[in-house]
Amino acid sequence: MLKITSSYFYSKATGQNHHTGLPIAISIEPTTSCNLRCPQCPSGLREFTRDTGMLDTDLNKKIIDELHETLTYITYYFQGEPYLNQSFLDMVAYASKHNIYTATSTNAHYLTKEVSEATVRSGLKRLIISIDGTTQDTYGKYRIGGNIDKVLAGTKNIVDAKKKAGYGPHIIWQFIVFGHNEHQIEEIKSLAKEYGVDELGIKTAQVYDFETNLSLIPDNEKYARYSKTGNPKIKNKLLNHCWRLWHACVVTWDGKIAPCCFDKDASHQFGDMRVSNFADIWKNQEYNAFRKLVLQSRKNIDICKNCTEGTKIWA
């Protein structure tokens, strides 16, 4: 932690890339497959140029075996629905045995009673459930192919499993605010209390094509990551530094190392864990060149242009 933090602040202050230490947090992608068709998600739209597949337990083991001495946090999510990977909870359990804090994000359609009890046993510490509406009509406008009743049933199952065991993950309902659901914010707050989740996260929506998706941006500026006055544009000033590049990264289901969760198609790849050790990739020429570019002109990097790190609004 000291190595990562000191090298980041030195780089930020001087504008010169300096990097020591290994990541303290990573995202591992269980799968790129998903059961839904969300219109701003490349997984839902089936727009990936990279292959679709499932993370295998051997690669998960390799990642943890190499990094567990410094790693404190794993987000088992990048693209896709994690619970579609039949080995997902086994991988979480392996990380838990190494005292690593684990989190995931799900649409909750597969949280049966049995799966919920297995989730608790796996040692998962944080479970984010996407619920972007209080009625099927509103929820289904973005979560295309989804069923609000399954989300509510899945929530009840995991809450009950946690109560039964006396321990379990911190359960978060995540409500992404769109133009069509911003009127239900107070309703989702009441529903969250009714279902007994631990936390409600109100999150701003990411939009790619303003011309065809302007209606997705809410009218209330508080809940929008873009300004709607004049030409819509991101509120983030995109300063030339990025904490994530110094302390974390993404590992795709097939072992590719990408910089962060905004590189959804893993277009910036710095190495392959199936054929290389992580430490060699983390310090290689390509990775350091990318960090240097961020320090010089972040706004000119494609994946950074829509980045809104720090724009979650926690209710």
Salt bridges, closest charged atoms under 4 A:
GLU29 OE2 - ARG50 NH2 2.83
ASP65 OD2 - LYS61 NZ 2.78
GLU66 OE2 - LYS62 NZ 2.61
GLU117 OE2 - LYS164 NZ 3.51
ASP132 OD2 - ARG143 NE 2.64
ASP160 OD2 - LYS156 NZ 2.76
GLU186 OE2 - LYS189 NZ 3.43
ASP198 OD2 - LYS162 NZ 2.68
GLU199 OE1 - HIS170 NE2 2.71
ASP219 OD1 - LYS228 NZ 3.06
GLU221 OE1 - LYS235 NZ 3.35
ASP254 OD2 - LYS256 NZ 3.36
ASP272 OD2 - LYS256 NZ 3.75
ASP272 OD2 - ARG274 NH2 2.88
ASP302 OD1 - HIS268 NE2 2.83
GLU309 OE1 - ARG244 NE 3.88
